[in-house]
Amino acid sequence: MSTGVAPVRLLDAASAAELHRIAARVLAECGPSATSPRLLRRVAATAAALPQAIRHHLRPVDTDDGLFVLRGLSVDDACLGPTPASWATAGDAGAVHGVVMLLLATAMGDPLAWEGQQDGRFVHDIVPSPGHEKKQTGAGSDVLLSPHTEDAFHPGRAHVLLLGCLRNPDRVATTAASVRKARLDDADIARLSRAELPILPDDAYFTARDFDGRPPEVPALWRSADGLTLRFDPAYTPLENATPAYRAAYGRLEAELARVSVAVSLCPGEVLVVDNDLVVHGRVPFTARYDGTDRWLKRASVRVPGRATRPPAEAAEHGYGQAVLQARAA
């Protein structure tokens, strides 16, 4: 793993305070639920009017790192309450921080949710959950969460991913690696740009497992006009079905991503912003205590209108029947 550090964008104190004031006002006007259609509409209108000083920090990822840490927001741990035992019991806990995440996401593009994940919420709670310790999902803890493209199985996946930290007393690191920093030869790029294997839905999408349709074969790499992009999730890619040459090339890509990976130990109030077409992310193992003090992140996903960083053939994919919800249509 690289010893490099993630680029940082620092919000000034006035901008950070303004974001929290706006979020609190939206909650007060629209009710306690951070998932109501009325609140989502209010967030969209409010985000469009954010001050330029804030919007400047929320511009697209503009380096080959493919990520940055937004720093400067604050979290009052005493007011936050205990870390939920699972996303299903989180309810509106940390709602004001959820609205801040929605404001950030809406300033970057169109927030999205999944009909089949976390009850269609536009901001997810990422917490360790009893019984899920070995799972390759955000609810896991004991095992390495393999570096992956978020929702790689689906053509409607996010262009940008936001991970906002509410609590992380053990400094559990999120890993991130940009394909633009990997050293790959032309032969491997050509081989991995062929649609040879599918990417299956991860364990967070229960209904997708029963979808009656042939899994589409997809390329792991693609050369967009801006440069190399990837669609990568080894934990849910049936590599045993690939040719030996493809498996070898895939293994070299995996090794290169590990070589250039950085570890980001988020502090409360920090938001990791990841370009989901350039960067794979994961998480190091940790031991959950389940005592209300465990790591707690808020996650938001964003699609950027008009972005052309993916093969046109993706438009024909079925997405395993998983419906994407758009916040601005709510």
C-alpha positions, 0 to 999 in steps of 0.5 A, spaced: 500 500 500 502 506 498 504 511 503 501 517 500 496 521 502 489 523 499 488 530 497 484 535 502 479 540 500 479 545 507 472 548 508 473 554 512 469 555 519 464 560 516 462 555 510 462 549 514 457 553 519 453 555 514 452 548 511 450 546 518 445 551 519 442 550 512 441 543 514 438 544 520 433 549 517 431 544 512 430 539 517 426 544 521 421 546 515 420 539 512 420 534 518 424 530 522 425 524 516 431 525 512 428 521 506 421 525 505 420 527 498 418 534 501 425 534 504 428 532 498 425 537 493 427 542 499 434 540 498 435 540 491 432 548 491 437 549 497 443 546 494 442 550 487 443 556 492 449 554 496 454 560 496 460 560 491 465 559 496 462 552 498 460 550 491 468 551 489 470 545 494 464 541 491 467 541 484 468 535 480 475 531 482 480 534 478 486 530 479 488 523 477 488 521 484 480 521 483 479 522 490 479 528 495 477 529 503 473 534 504 475 537 511 472 542 516 465 540 518 464 538 525 460 532 529 458 533 536 459 526 539 455 527 545 449 529 541 449 524 536 447 518 540 449 511 540 452 508 533 446 504 531 446 496 531 444 496 523 442 501 518 435 498 519 435 501 526 438 507 525 431 511 523 433 518 523 439 518 527 444 523 525 439 526 521 442 533 520 448 530 518 444 526 513 442 532 510 449 535 510 451 529 505 445 530 501 446 538 500 454 536 498 451 530 493 446 535 490 451 540 489 455 535 485 450 532 481 443 528 482 443 523 488 441 516 487 438 511 491 436 504 490 429 501 491 432 494 493 437 497 498 436 500 505 429 502 504 430 506 498 434 511 502 438 517 499 443 517 505 445 510 507 448 508 514 454 504 514 455 501 521 458 494 523 452 489 524 452 483 528 452 476 524 455 480 518 462 480 520 464 476 514 460 479 509 463 483 503 458 489 505 458 495 509 455 491 515 462 487 515 467 488 520 472 482 521 474 481 514 478 486 509 472 489 504 475 488 498 477 494 493 471 495 489 467 499 484 461 501 488 455 497 485 459 495 480 454 490 477 449 496 475 449 500 469 446 506 473 451 506 479 454 512 481 459 516 478 461 519 485 461 516 492 461 520 498 463 517 505 462 522 511 464 520 518 460 521 524 464 516 528 471 512 528 474 512 534 479 506 532 481 510 526 479 504 521 481 506 514 478 506 508 482 504 502 482 507 495 486 506 489 486 510 482 486 506 476 490 512 473 496 511 477 496 504 476 502 501 471 498 497 466 501 494 459 497 495 453 496 487 452 493 487 459 489 493 458 486 490 451 484 484 454 481 487 460 477 491 456 473 485 453 467 483 456 468 476 458 465 476 465 459 478 469 459 482 475 454 479 480 450 483 485 453 484 492 450 481 498 446 488 500 441 486 494 437 481 496 432 481 491 437 481 485 439 474 487 433 471 484 433 475 478 431 471 472 436 473 466 443 472 464 448 476 467 451 480 462 459 480 461 462 487 462 469 489 461 473 491 467 477 497 463 475 502 458 478 508 455 474 514 455 475 520 452 478 523 459 483 516 460 482 509 463 476 508 467 474 501 471 469 497 473 471 492 478 469 488 484 473 481 485 469 479 490 463 478 486 466 476 479 466 469 477 474 469 475 474 461 475 470 462 469 475 466 465 481 464 461 487 463 464 490 469 460 484 473 463 485 471 470 492 473 470 491 480 467 486 481 472 491 479 477 496 484 475 490 489 475 489 487 482 496 487 484 497 494 481 491 497 485 494 494 491 500 498 490 498 505 489 492 504 494 492 509 500 489 508 507 484 514 509 482 514 516 477 519 516 475 523 523 468 525 525 466 531 520 471 529 514 468 526 507 471 522 503 469 524 495 471 518 490 470 518 483 467 511 482 469 511 475 477 511 477 477 509 484 476 503 487 475 503 495 475 498 501 476 498 508 481 494 513 478 489 518 476 491 525 473 488 531 466 491 532 464 492 539 457 493 538 457 498 544 454 504 541 461 507 540 463 503 533 465 506 526 459 510 523 459 513 516 454 516 512 454 514 504 451 518 498 451 516 491 451 521 485 450 521 478 453 526 474 448 528 468 452 528 461 458 524 463 461 520 458 466 515 462 462 508 460 461 504 454 455 505 451 453 498 451 452 498 458 445 502 456 442 495 454 444 491 461 438 489 465 441 491 472 438 485 475 432 488 476 434 493 481 431 500 480 435 506 481 431 512 484 433 519 483 432 525 488 430 530 483 424 526 481 422 525 488 
